[in-house]
Amino acid sequence: MGWREVEQAFSEAVEGGVIPGATLVVRVGRDIAFEGAFGFRSIVPTRTPMKIDTVFDLSSLTKALATSVAAMVLTRDGKLRLSDRVTRFFHNFGVHGKAGVTFRHLLAHCSGLAAWRPFHERIAAIEKGGKVNFMASHGAKEFTYEEIHRERPAAPPATKAIYSDLNFMLLGETIEKVTTVPLNRFCRDKIFRPLELRSTDFIDMALVRSHRLERVTDMFAPTEICPSRGRLLVGEVDDENAYAMGGVAGHAGLFAPVHEVDRIAAHLIACWAGRSDFIPQAIAREFWTRDATVADSTWALGWDTPSPQASSSGRHFSPAAVGHLGFTGTSIWIEPAREIAVSLMTNRVHPRRDNQAIRQFRPRIHDLIMEAIDGA
């Protein structure tokens, strides 16, 4: 098996309508072992070819590549302790039995908070009720944070693994509270610029609207034709709650091309190996170790690990691997000890989100990639 089989699998996936297109970077050690751009950036309103520098809506990869790394930075700087209770910063959060929730619980998805809530619907209703331009505003973000503080948990803290957007919305608020700057500015100043990332950022919808900025749409892989917004989303966050919060949130909203996703992975691997002081080795390893709070949980801190059966990473990543998926079709899987990183960007939700065929494609392509690495 080799890279030809990997390329063939992408061709078949594009022809079969599994994905419009994709970009891929495979890192082994300090070298890129393989990279490619496949298929189409867009198929509606016109077909345009995919390019290696296409910028993708990373969706929930935001949790791993922005919010979790920001938490590492704050831990490094002594501004946040994983054992701190959330009520240290948000006193009202402790209602309904949530007083014992810690930042470790949020990062490991065992806080007990629900997986998701339709905050965007409540925000739309408030705007419809007369609050002009409330959608995608700072006020809407503050409203969302207050709703999370008042949430009644779905389970007691530290008893159940529930993959929750609310955990990372709250972590985003924590970063803003601790640093006194917006999440996107902190990530830009403390992560993206130090790592020399030029095309990785959140897209602040309030700024776009107030300054009437025009996005260079042919840079972006479009996502879906959104029913609620009535348009094809290009350079505009797909996640409804992140959009309602203005495009900058701890759970979704980050945009990046595949090479810059790979660059973040490379730096984190170097930290894990002790070759970089961007994040101290002990912190990198703690965040990349499966959390033991809840038995049988696959979650590390801000990152997932391969499930015993039917993992999206396929059959060849070890239990010590870490990764994350994004709803839009993005993913990253890292094997720290072997210094392997597979950064896969697709916009499988284009032009409709009900295409679920990527579920079968992900493990297959990861198997082919790992077999190509081992056969090299």
KEMARZA-866751 format. One record per residue (C-alpha): residue in one letter; x, y, z. Coordinates in steps of 0.001 Angstrom, whole numbers, plus 500000, padded with zeros to 6 digits. Example, Ala and Ser with C-alpha at 12.3 -4.5 7.8 and 13.67 -1.06 7.14 Angstrom:
REM KEMARZA-866751
<drenlum code="a" X="512300" Y="495500" Z="507800"/>
<drenlum code="s" X="513670" Y="498940" Z="507140"/>
//
This chain:
REM KEMARZA-866751
<drenlum code="m" X="500000" Y="500000" Z="500000"/>
<drenlum code="g" X="501165" Y="503542" Z="499293"/>
<drenlum code="w" X="500204" Y="507116" Z="498508"/>
<drenlum code="r" X="498671" Y="506092" Z="495173"/>
<drenlum code="e" X="495933" Y="504251" Z="497079"/>
<drenlum code="v" X="495354" Y="507349" Z="499214"/>
<drenlum code="e" X="494974" Y="509509" Z="496101"/>
<drenlum code="q" X="492637" Y="506954" Z="494529"/>
<drenlum code="a" X="490461" Y="506911" Z="497656"/>
<drenlum code="f" X="490062" Y="510694" Z="497484"/>
<drenlum code="s" X="489173" Y="510519" Z="493780"/>
<drenlum code="e" X="486509" Y="507911" Z="494511"/>
<drenlum code="a" X="485136" Y="509960" Z="497428"/>
<drenlum code="v" X="484785" Y="513044" Z="495221"/>
<drenlum code="e" X="483213" Y="511092" Z="492360"/>
<drenlum code="g" X="480850" Y="509333" Z="494776"/>
<drenlum code="g" X="479642" Y="512579" Z="496357"/>
<drenlum code="v" X="481102" Y="511753" Z="499773"/>
<drenlum code="i" X="482879" Y="515124" Z="499791"/>
<drenlum code="p" X="483125" Y="517992" Z="497289"/>
<drenlum code="g" X="486890" Y="518063" Z="497825"/>
<drenlum code="a" X="489639" Y="517952" Z="500413"/>
<drenlum code="t" X="493117" Y="519045" Z="501399"/>
<drenlum code="l" X="495489" Y="516797" Z="503305"/>
<drenlum code="v" X="498850" Y="517142" Z="505036"/>
<drenlum code="v" X="500545" Y="514119" Z="506586"/>
<drenlum code="r" X="503468" Y="514862" Z="508892"/>
<drenlum code="v" X="506026" Y="512322" Z="510058"/>
<drenlum code="g" X="508567" Y="513806" Z="512455"/>
<drenlum code="r" X="509836" Y="517147" Z="511196"/>
<drenlum code="d" X="508944" Y="516407" Z="507580"/>
<drenlum code="i" X="505782" Y="516457" Z="505515"/>
<drenlum code="a" X="505420" Y="512938" Z="504125"/>
<drenlum code="f" X="502476" Y="513731" Z="501841"/>
<drenlum code="e" X="500192" Y="516590" Z="500892"/>
<drenlum code="g" X="497481" Y="517068" Z="498343"/>
<drenlum code="a" X="494404" Y="518952" Z="497218"/>
<drenlum code="f" X="491546" Y="516926" Z="495758"/>
<drenlum code="g" X="488269" Y="517624" Z="494022"/>
<drenlum code="f" X="486426" Y="520907" Z="494276"/>
<drenlum code="r" X="486392" Y="523863" Z="496619"/>
<drenlum code="s" X="482785" Y="524509" Z="495632"/>
<drenlum code="i" X="480170" Y="522730" Z="493553"/>
<drenlum code="v" X="477463" Y="525420" Z="493782"/>
<drenlum code="p" X="476839" Y="527931" Z="492359"/>
<drenlum code="t" X="479806" Y="526890" Z="490181"/>
<drenlum code="r" X="482477" Y="524200" Z="490360"/>
<drenlum code="t" X="485855" Y="525570" Z="491358"/>
<drenlum code="p" X="488976" Y="523484" Z="491981"/>
<drenlum code="m" X="490325" Y="522822" Z="495454"/>
<drenlum code="k" X="493706" Y="524377" Z="496244"/>
<drenlum code="i" X="496133" Y="523452" Z="499002"/>
<drenlum code="d" X="495845" Y="526951" Z="500532"/>
<drenlum code="t" X="492016" Y="526933" Z="500689"/>
<drenlum code="v" X="490782" Y="528204" Z="504058"/>
<drenlum code="f" X="488258" Y="525982" Z="505875"/>
<drenlum code="d" X="485705" Y="526522" Z="508599"/>
<drenlum code="l" X="487321" Y="524261" Z="511209"/>
<drenlum code="s" X="484112" Y="523952" Z="513235"/>
<drenlum code="s" X="484824" Y="521984" Z="516441"/>
<drenlum code="l" X="488550" Y="521789" Z="515733"/>
<drenlum code="t" X="488318" Y="525244" Z="517333"/>
<drenlum code="k" X="488024" Y="523434" Z="520663"/>
<drenlum code="a" X="491368" Y="521659" Z="520245"/>
<drenlum code="l" X="493408" Y="524125" Z="518188"/>
<drenlum code="a" X="492342" Y="527420" Z="519783"/>
<drenlum code="t" X="490480" Y="527090" Z="523088"/>
<drenlum code="s" X="492421" Y="524131" Z="524463"/>
<drenlum code="v" X="495773" Y="525637" Z="523414"/>
<drenlum code="a" X="494715" Y="528943" Z="525014"/>
<drenlum code="a" X="493982" Y="527021" Z="528229"/>
<drenlum code="m" X="497479" Y="525486" Z="527980"/>
<drenlum code="v" X="498949" Y="528991" Z="527673"/>
<drenlum code="l" X="497003" Y="530274" Z="530698"/>
<drenlum code="t" X="498059" Y="527210" Z="532679"/>
<drenlum code="r" X="501664" Y="527835" Z="531630"/>
<drenlum code="d" X="501436" Y="531437" Z="532792"/>
<drenlum code="g" X="499857" Y="530511" Z="536134"/>
<drenlum code="k" X="496600" Y="532314" Z="535354"/>
<drenlum code="l" X="494449" Y="529174" Z="535357"/>
<drenlum code="r" X="494576" Y="525940" Z="537322"/>
<drenlum code="l" X="492752" Y="522883" Z="536044"/>
<drenlum code="s" X="491517" Y="522208" Z="539570"/>
<drenlum code="d" X="489969" Y="525684" Z="539890"/>
<drenlum code="r" X="486214" Y="525738" Z="540170"/>
<drenlum code="v" X="484351" Y="527683" Z="537493"/>
<drenlum code="t" X="482721" Y="529701" Z="540297"/>
<drenlum code="r" X="486138" Y="531261" Z="541007"/>
<drenlum code="f" X="485418" Y="533550" Z="538048"/>
<drenlum code="f" X="481641" Y="533218" Z="537616"/>
<drenlum code="h" X="479903" Y="533217" Z="540980"/>
<drenlum code="n" X="476402" Y="532711" Z="539587"/>
<drenlum code="f" X="477419" Y="529526" Z="537763"/>
<drenlum code="g" X="477096" Y="527421" Z="540916"/>
<drenlum code="v" X="473280" Y="527208" Z="540788"/>
<drenlum code="h" X="471508" Y="523870" Z="540229"/>
<drenlum code="g" X="474344" Y="521832" Z="541765"/>
<drenlum code="k" X="477125" Y="523116" Z="539478"/>
<drenlum code="a" X="479325" Y="524568" Z="542251"/>
<drenlum code="g" X="481781" Y="521672" Z="542039"/>
<drenlum code="v" X="482469" Y="521973" Z="538304"/>
<drenlum code="t" X="486166" Y="522602" Z="537566"/>
<drenlum code="f" X="487997" Y="523649" Z="534419"/>
<drenlum code="r" X="489315" Y="520101" Z="534109"/>
<drenlum code="h" X="485684" Y="518937" Z="533959"/>
<drenlum code="l" X="484968" Y="521411" Z="531150"/>
<drenlum code="l" X="488013" Y="520383" Z="529128"/>
<drenlum code="a" X="487331" Y="516656" Z="529633"/>
<drenlum code="h" X="483606" Y="516962" Z="528817"/>
<drenlum code="c" X="482460" Y="515678" Z="532201"/>
<drenlum code="s" X="481007" Y="518868" Z="533695"/>
<drenlum code="g" X="477475" Y="517525" Z="533355"/>
<drenlum code="l" X="476414" Y="520369" Z="531068"/>
<drenlum code="a" X="474162" Y="519436" Z="528156"/>
<drenlum code="a" X="475649" Y="518720" Z="524748"/>
<drenlum code="w" X="473909" Y="521622" Z="523004"/>
<drenlum code="r" X="471218" Y="524228" Z="523377"/>
<drenlum code="p" X="469516" Y="526300" Z="520607"/>
<drenlum code="f" X="470722" Y="529676" Z="521885"/>
<drenlum code="h" X="470577" Y="531042" Z="518337"/>
<drenlum code="e" X="466808" Y="530534" Z="518285"/>
<drenlum code="r" X="466374" Y="532531" Z="521485"/>
<drenlum code="i" X="468627" Y="535287" Z="520127"/>
<drenlum code="a" X="466664" Y="535382" Z="516843"/>
<drenlum code="a" X="463412" Y="535663" Z="518816"/>
<drenlum code="i" X="464790" Y="538595" Z="520839"/>
<drenlum code="e" X="465821" Y="540364" Z="517633"/>
<drenlum code="k" X="462423" Y="539662" Z="516088"/>
<drenlum code="g" X="460857" Y="541101" Z="519227"/>
<drenlum code="g" X="462432" Y="544491" Z="518512"/>
<drenlum code="k" X="466081" Y="544395" Z="519599"/>
<drenlum code="v" X="467640" Y="545632" Z="516360"/>
<drenlum code="n" X="470884" Y="543974" Z="515185"/>
<drenlum code="f" X="470998" Y="541724" Z="518254"/>
<drenlum code="m" X="472007" Y="538664" Z="516216"/>
<drenlum code="a" X="475815" Y="538247" Z="516008"/>
<drenlum code="s" X="476394" Y="541083" Z="518479"/>
<drenlum code="h" X="478415" Y="541391" Z="521680"/>
<drenlum code="g" X="475116" Y="541541" Z="523561"/>
<drenlum code="a" X="474049" Y="538219" Z="522062"/>
<drenlum code="k" X="477316" Y="536640" Z="523223"/>
<drenlum code="e" X="476797" Y="537964" Z="526753"/>
<drenlum code="f" X="473215" Y="536649" Z="526684"/>
<drenlum code="t" X="474530" Y="533190" Z="525744"/>
<drenlum code="y" X="477054" Y="533202" Z="528577"/>
<drenlum code="e" X="474348" Y="534154" Z="531078"/>
<drenlum code="e" X="472111" Y="531357" Z="529802"/>
<drenlum code="i" X="474920" Y="528832" Z="530338"/>
<drenlum code="h" X="475503" Y="530124" Z="533872"/>
<drenlum code="r" X="471818" Y="529489" Z="534617"/>
<drenlum code="e" X="471756" Y="526058" Z="532953"/>
<drenlum code="r" X="470402" Y="523097" Z="534837"/>
<drenlum code="p" X="472940" Y="520287" Z="534267"/>
<drenlum code="a" X="472086" Y="517094" Z="532401"/>
<drenlum code="a" X="474156" Y="515044" Z="534895"/>
<drenlum code="p" X="476015" Y="515667" Z="538166"/>
<drenlum code="p" X="479627" Y="516848" Z="537695"/>
<drenlum code="a" X="482314" Y="514189" Z="537142"/>
<drenlum code="t" X="479821" Y="511335" Z="536657"/>
<drenlum code="k" X="479260" Y="511140" Z="532905"/>
<drenlum code="a" X="481063" Y="512035" Z="529672"/>
<drenlum code="i" X="478870" Y="514336" Z="527579"/>
<drenlum code="y" X="480546" Y="515948" Z="524580"/>
<drenlum code="s" X="479330" Y="519492" Z="525083"/>
<drenlum code="d" X="479601" Y="522717" Z="523117"/>
<drenlum code="l" X="478524" Y="524514" Z="526291"/>
<drenlum code="n" X="481734" Y="523455" Z="528053"/>
<drenlum code="f" X="483822" Y="525224" Z="525440"/>
<drenlum code="m" X="481597" Y="528278" Z="525163"/>
<drenlum code="l" X="482207" Y="528679" Z="528894"/>
<drenlum code="l" X="485945" Y="528121" Z="528455"/>
<drenlum code="g" X="485927" Y="530845" Z="525803"/>
<drenlum code="e" X="484262" Y="533182" Z="528291"/>
<drenlum code="t" X="486854" Y="532194" Z="530904"/>
<drenlum code="i" X="489732" Y="533106" Z="528585"/>
<drenlum code="e" X="488146" Y="536493" Z="527947"/>
<drenlum code="k" X="487546" Y="537052" Z="531686"/>
<drenlum code="v" X="491072" Y="536076" Z="532745"/>
<drenlum code="t" X="492889" Y="537990" Z="529985"/>
<drenlum code="t" X="490451" Y="540953" Z="529675"/>
<drenlum code="v" X="490655" Y="540750" Z="525866"/>
<drenlum code="p" X="488370" Y="539049" Z="523324"/>
<drenlum code="l" X="489065" Y="535381" Z="522615"/>
<drenlum code="n" X="490098" Y="536036" Z="519008"/>
<drenlum code="r" X="492600" Y="538720" Z="520012"/>
<drenlum code="f" X="494145" Y="536538" Z="522712"/>
<drenlum code="c" X="494504" Y="533616" Z="520313"/>
<drenlum code="r" X="495979" Y="535889" Z="517645"/>
<drenlum code="d" X="498519" Y="537477" Z="520006"/>
<drenlum code="k" X="499485" Y="534419" Z="522069"/>
<drenlum code="i" X="499082" Y="531498" Z="519626"/>
<drenlum code="f" X="498717" Y="532385" Z="515951"/>
<drenlum code="r" X="501389" Y="535100" Z="515690"/>
<drenlum code="p" X="503989" Y="533282" Z="517827"/>
<drenlum code="l" X="503490" Y="530199" Z="515623"/>
<drenlum code="e" X="503703" Y="532388" Z="512469"/>
<drenlum code="l" X="500211" Y="531543" Z="511242"/>
<drenlum code="r" X="499048" Y="534099" Z="508693"/>
<drenlum code="s" X="495665" Y="532774" Z="507593"/>
<drenlum code="t" X="494342" Y="531263" Z="510832"/>
<drenlum code="d" X="491792" Y="533339" Z="512740"/>
<drenlum code="f" X="488201" Y="533802" Z="513782"/>
<drenlum code="i" X="485971" Y="535972" Z="511590"/>
<drenlum code="d" X="484312" Y="538554" Z="513795"/>
<drenlum code="m" X="480882" Y="539106" Z="512236"/>
<drenlum code="a" X="480287" Y="542290" Z="514211"/>
<drenlum code="l" X="483485" Y="543753" Z="512736"/>
<drenlum code="v" X="482547" Y="542583" Z="509253"/>
<drenlum code="r" X="479147" Y="544223" Z="509615"/>
<drenlum code="s" X="480228" Y="547494" Z="511271"/>
<drenlum code="h" X="483121" Y="548117" Z="508882"/>
<drenlum code="r" X="481302" Y="546631" Z="505876"/>
<drenlum code="l" X="484300" Y="544446" Z="505156"/>
<drenlum code="e" X="484323" Y="542319" Z="502034"/>
<drenlum code="r" X="485715" Y="538805" Z="502441"/>
<drenlum code="v" X="487817" Y="537351" Z="499631"/>
<drenlum code="t" X="485367" Y="534542" Z="499026"/>
<drenlum code="d" X="487519" Y="532500" Z="496658"/>
<drenlum code="m" X="489937" Y="531880" Z="499565"/>
<drenlum code="f" X="487313" Y="529895" Z="501469"/>
<drenlum code="a" X="485747" Y="526473" Z="501126"/>
<drenlum code="p" X="482010" Y="527218" Z="501294"/>
<drenlum code="t" X="479846" Y="525218" Z="503647"/>
<drenlum code="e" X="476086" Y="524831" Z="503409"/>
<drenlum code="i" X="473190" Y="526768" Z="501985"/>
<drenlum code="c" X="471902" Y="527761" Z="505413"/>
<drenlum code="p" X="468098" Y="527593" Z="505749"/>
<drenlum code="s" X="467917" Y="530137" Z="508582"/>
<drenlum code="r" X="470279" Y="532668" Z="506957"/>
<drenlum code="g" X="468986" Y="532025" Z="503447"/>
<drenlum code="r" X="472396" Y="532006" Z="501751"/>
<drenlum code="l" X="475447" Y="529940" Z="500908"/>
<drenlum code="l" X="477956" Y="530378" Z="503722"/>
<drenlum code="v" X="481408" Y="531430" Z="502529"/>
<drenlum code="g" X="483870" Y="532804" Z="505074"/>
<drenlum code="e" X="481063" Y="532877" Z="507609"/>
<drenlum code="v" X="480907" Y="530414" Z="510482"/>
<drenlum code="d" X="478548" Y="527513" Z="509811"/>
<drenlum code="d" X="477687" Y="526757" Z="513456"/>
<drenlum code="e" X="474451" Y="528560" Z="514314"/>
<drenlum code="n" X="475305" Y="529321" Z="517936"/>
<drenlum code="a" X="478793" Y="530567" Z="517048"/>
<drenlum code="y" X="477247" Y="532814" Z="514380"/>
<drenlum code="a" X="474673" Y="534134" Z="516854"/>
<drenlum code="m" X="477558" Y="534944" Z="519228"/>
<drenlum code="g" X="479279" Y="536996" Z="516518"/>
<drenlum code="g" X="481548" Y="534366" Z="514996"/>
<drenlum code="v" X="483990" Y="534221" Z="517916"/>
<drenlum code="a" X="483312" Y="531421" Z="520392"/>
<drenlum code="g" X="485192" Y="528753" Z="522287"/>
<drenlum code="h" X="483436" Y="525851" Z="520581"/>
<drenlum code="a" X="483509" Y="526927" Z="516911"/>
<drenlum code="g" X="484476" Y="529804" Z="514632"/>
<drenlum code="l" X="488118" Y="529215" Z="513745"/>
<drenlum code="f" X="489181" Y="529269" Z="510063"/>
<drenlum code="a" X="492494" Y="527959" Z="508700"/>
<drenlum code="p" X="494175" Y="526285" Z="505719"/>
<drenlum code="v" X="495510" Y="522755" Z="506135"/>
<drenlum code="h" X="499200" Y="523743" Z="506265"/>
<drenlum code="e" X="498569" Y="525969" Z="509263"/>
<drenlum code="v" X="496578" Y="523267" Z="511046"/>
<drenlum code="d" X="499606" Y="521047" Z="510473"/>
<drenlum code="r" X="501895" Y="523756" Z="511827"/>
<drenlum code="i" X="499945" Y="523900" Z="515101"/>
<drenlum code="a" X="500187" Y="520098" Z="515310"/>
<drenlum code="a" X="503946" Y="520215" Z="514669"/>
<drenlum code="h" X="504495" Y="522763" Z="517427"/>
<drenlum code="l" X="502382" Y="520804" Z="519920"/>
<drenlum code="i" X="504252" Y="517591" Z="519081"/>
<drenlum code="a" X="507525" Y="519434" Z="519718"/>
<drenlum code="c" X="506161" Y="520606" Z="523083"/>
<drenlum code="w" X="505091" Y="517052" Z="523962"/>
<drenlum code="a" X="508582" Y="515821" Z="523049"/>
<drenlum code="g" X="510282" Y="518563" Z="525086"/>
<drenlum code="r" X="511833" Y="520350" Z="522086"/>
<drenlum code="s" X="509844" Y="523569" Z="522438"/>
<drenlum code="d" X="509108" Y="525832" Z="525393"/>
<drenlum code="f" X="505968" Y="527299" Z="523799"/>
<drenlum code="i" X="504038" Y="524945" Z="526089"/>
<drenlum code="p" X="506025" Y="523154" Z="528827"/>
<drenlum code="q" X="506302" Y="519413" Z="528243"/>
<drenlum code="a" X="504440" Y="518524" Z="531449"/>
<drenlum code="i" X="501427" Y="520635" Z="530465"/>
<drenlum code="a" X="501366" Y="519332" Z="526882"/>
<drenlum code="r" X="501456" Y="515761" Z="528137"/>
<drenlum code="e" X="498749" Y="516346" Z="530735"/>
<drenlum code="f" X="496396" Y="517819" Z="528142"/>
<drenlum code="w" X="497132" Y="514911" Z="525770"/>
<drenlum code="t" X="496533" Y="512165" Z="528349"/>
<drenlum code="r" X="493113" Y="510525" Z="528518"/>
<drenlum code="d" X="491319" Y="511939" Z="531568"/>
<drenlum code="a" X="490465" Y="509382" Z="534245"/>
<drenlum code="t" X="487636" Y="511287" Z="535946"/>
<drenlum code="v" X="484924" Y="509211" Z="534237"/>
<drenlum code="a" X="485532" Y="505524" Z="533574"/>
<drenlum code="d" X="485479" Y="504569" Z="529877"/>
<drenlum code="s" X="485576" Y="508195" Z="528678"/>
<drenlum code="t" X="487788" Y="508697" Z="525630"/>
<drenlum code="w" X="488375" Y="512395" Z="526326"/>
<drenlum code="a" X="491707" Y="513992" Z="527146"/>
<drenlum code="l" X="491725" Y="517749" Z="527905"/>
<drenlum code="g" X="490233" Y="519468" Z="524881"/>
<drenlum code="w" X="491172" Y="516519" Z="522690"/>
<drenlum code="d" X="489648" Y="513119" Z="521977"/>
<drenlum code="t" X="491447" Y="509773" Z="521866"/>
<drenlum code="p" X="490567" Y="506762" Z="519682"/>
<drenlum code="s" X="487519" Y="504819" Z="520832"/>
<drenlum code="p" X="488047" Y="501043" Z="521166"/>
<drenlum code="q" X="485662" Y="500281" Z="518299"/>
<drenlum code="a" X="484887" Y="502171" Z="515106"/>
<drenlum code="s" X="487107" Y="505178" Z="515738"/>
<drenlum code="s" X="487195" Y="507822" Z="513015"/>
<drenlum code="s" X="490994" Y="507480" Z="513234"/>
<drenlum code="g" X="490779" Y="503952" Z="511843"/>
<drenlum code="r" X="492553" Y="500843" Z="513106"/>
<drenlum code="h" X="496195" Y="501908" Z="513263"/>
<drenlum code="f" X="496359" Y="504844" Z="515690"/>
<drenlum code="s" X="497251" Y="503782" Z="519232"/>
<drenlum code="p" X="495137" Y="504476" Z="522356"/>
<drenlum code="a" X="497689" Y="507214" Z="523187"/>
<drenlum code="a" X="496813" Y="509173" Z="520022"/>
<drenlum code="v" X="494831" Y="512411" Z="520226"/>
<drenlum code="g" X="492568" Y="514084" Z="517734"/>
<drenlum code="h" X="489346" Y="515929" Z="517069"/>
<drenlum code="l" X="486599" Y="516131" Z="514465"/>
<drenlum code="g" X="484742" Y="519129" Z="513076"/>
<drenlum code="f" X="481101" Y="519020" Z="511972"/>
<drenlum code="t" X="481928" Y="520690" Z="508653"/>
<drenlum code="g" X="484173" Y="517747" Z="507689"/>
<drenlum code="t" X="487532" Y="518668" Z="509189"/>
<drenlum code="s" X="489689" Y="516442" Z="511386"/>
<drenlum code="i" X="493106" Y="516025" Z="512926"/>
<drenlum code="w" X="494714" Y="512918" Z="514407"/>
<drenlum code="i" X="498130" Y="512893" Z="516085"/>
<drenlum code="e" X="500308" Y="509986" Z="517224"/>
<drenlum code="p" X="502637" Y="511830" Z="519630"/>
<drenlum code="a" X="505244" Y="509105" Z="520249"/>
<drenlum code="r" X="505724" Y="508501" Z="516505"/>
<drenlum code="e" X="505357" Y="512231" Z="515747"/>
<drenlum code="i" X="502698" Y="511570" Z="513106"/>
<drenlum code="a" X="499989" Y="514147" Z="512376"/>
<drenlum code="v" X="497201" Y="513763" Z="509820"/>
<drenlum code="s" X="495385" Y="517033" Z="509061"/>
<drenlum code="l" X="492362" Y="516471" Z="506834"/>
<drenlum code="m" X="490166" Y="519339" Z="505657"/>
<drenlum code="t" X="486881" Y="518747" Z="503827"/>
<drenlum code="n" X="483674" Y="520745" Z="503496"/>
<drenlum code="r" X="481389" Y="517710" Z="503492"/>
<drenlum code="v" X="478397" Y="519934" Z="504453"/>
<drenlum code="h" X="478578" Y="521710" Z="501078"/>
<drenlum code="p" X="475979" Y="522326" Z="499828"/>
<drenlum code="r" X="473850" Y="520420" Z="502405"/>
<drenlum code="r" X="474673" Y="519190" Z="505888"/>
<drenlum code="d" X="472697" Y="515950" Z="505655"/>
<drenlum code="n" X="475490" Y="514191" Z="503733"/>
<drenlum code="q" X="476846" Y="511720" Z="506330"/>
<drenlum code="a" X="478960" Y="509526" Z="504036"/>
<drenlum code="i" X="482174" Y="510884" Z="505576"/>
<drenlum code="r" X="481585" Y="508613" Z="508572"/>
<drenlum code="q" X="482666" Y="505607" Z="506532"/>
<drenlum code="f" X="485359" Y="507533" Z="504650"/>
<drenlum code="r" X="487293" Y="508878" Z="507643"/>
<drenlum code="p" X="488447" Y="505557" Z="509154"/>
<drenlum code="r" X="489196" Y="504151" Z="505698"/>
<drenlum code="i" X="491377" Y="507067" Z="504637"/>
<drenlum code="h" X="493231" Y="507077" Z="507948"/>
<drenlum code="d" X="493940" Y="503359" Z="507558"/>
<drenlum code="l" X="495301" Y="503947" Z="504049"/>
<drenlum code="i" X="497452" Y="506847" Z="505246"/>
<drenlum code="m" X="498950" Y="504894" Z="508143"/>
<drenlum code="e" X="499573" Y="501902" Z="505884"/>
<drenlum code="a" X="501334" Y="504187" Z="503382"/>
<drenlum code="i" X="503527" Y="505594" Z="506195"/>
<drenlum code="d" X="504433" Y="502121" Z="507426"/>
<drenlum code="g" X="505089" Y="500921" Z="503880"/>
<drenlum code="a" X="507378" Y="503826" Z="503016"/>
//
